[in-house]
């Protein structure tokens, strides 16, 4: 009877998988290939950004609820038909995420998980483990997307927008959908967390993780009851067999004292900070082994102190950063200092940045200085933007943007000629955060950068600086070949202070071929309230796109004037009830 029950359950589970596979194959079969040059260029760029070239066909389907990847032997990335209306940044983020699944071979992992869940359908822990595997796979792909240069806030917004359109599907267990509801909130928090995407799991880091688990395992293994035959024995014979890749004597040296082991467990058992009374015990115990003879013990202690975020650990962590012989410990010490966010750590971090020889540690020090956000670090970080390592330069530039000191402007301007695209983009962003008028000329020159992402960031930063001296560069950017640059330039013009009349470039943008650019132009003209813009806005009230029409009507309502009133009166007969409502409301204000 048990065998029959198990067989029936397994057949039911496999039946569901077969239904899902059939549904996915039908969607793929009815999809159209996305072979336009723009899509092919984006997918090539995404492959290069991931540092790998996983092969996959790109398809567009009107039946797909959201982006997904399918196919063990002939992978296919399927995007919904709405993808044609996505911004270039969103397209790139989605492609990076789906290609990350292929790079990680998540399709094979998912197939194994689904098979295991079907065979062990009766076991709740197997299903729980299967769900957890999918969640961690999505988070790992999110990390790769952010590490490839995508801004975390933009990526989180794209995920949220895609998730809004989700609907359930029998194929959900078969394909790797990009934005399932499982643990969606946790994914967003992980993406937006500081340093998100900067710690991709390399082979070296995987080894560190394995050792981190091995240390407490060895400690637990060592805590065995005394031999009953010799209860008063003082010395214990040590088994010389290897444990976790080390001989037993080495393993014993790596074991933590009981009080310290408890402190590490308390610091790492939850994501939140430990209660105050717990920290009073944990912090002193951890500080006692920051100089332990075993580098693995020191590493565990330093990481745990960062999790506790207790300022009492600052001096010991600075000392570890300056003197520890293990680069892993120094990097962890820098990260923990950034997490504690105490200005007391700034002098030590500055000194270490100048003397450190390991790239990963220098990059982490720069990150920590940005987290602490102290203007005393500007000079050291300004020197670090000339570092030979791209990773260090990027982090130093980011940190200067976080500090937002005008003293950093000369150093950041020099970075605008950096050979690394991401570093140039980060520098333009940082100058926009600082908002110094001294940066206008340099950022204006960046609007002509060879890379479209740098140009887009440059026009956005000019909008943040909000000085009308940037108008010539922004007007030129409204004619950029990249639609996202044009749209951003139009929005930036609308944000400039002191404009009293509508620039000709803004009026010309109402005739742009892209609807988002036309919409942005209408909104900017409405904010300027220049009656000279009314003739350019009137054709937009007949635009084929409803959003453009509504933006034009709202702009005319803001501008007012006799001609605008005439247009509003005529729009009371428009076929769109929303347009008629806006026109009526506008006329009621005149």
Secondary structure, 3 states (H helix, E strand, C coil): CHHHHHHHHHHHHHHHHHHHHHHHHHHHHCCEECCCHHHHHHHHHHHHHHCCCCCCEEEEECCCCCCEEECCCCCEEEEEHHHHHCCHHHHHHHHHHHHHHHHHCHHHHHHHHHHHHHHCCCCHHHHHHHHHHHHHHHHHHHHHHHHCCCCHHHHHHHHHHHHHCCCCCCCCCCCEECCCCCCHHHHHHHHHCCCCCCCCCCHHHHHHHHHHHHHHHHHHHHCCCCCHHHCCCCCCCCCCCEECCEEHHHHHHHCCCHHHHHHHHHHHCCCCCCCHHHHHHHHHHHHCCCCCCCHHHHHHHHHHHHHHCCHHHHHHHHHHHHHCCCHHHHHHHHHHHHHHCCHHHHHHHHHHHHHCCCHHHHHHHHHHHHHHCCHHHHHHHHHHCCCCCHHHHHHHHHHHHHHCCHHHHHHHHHHCCCCCHHHHHHHHHHHHHHCCHHHHHHHHHHCCCCCHHHHHHHHHHHHHHCCHHHHHHHHHHCCCCCHHHHHHHHHHHHHCCCCCCCCHHHHHHHHCCCHHHHHHHHHHHHHHCCHHHHHHHHHHHHCCCHHHHHHHHHHHHHHCCHHHHHHHHHHCCCCCHHHHHHHHHHHHHC
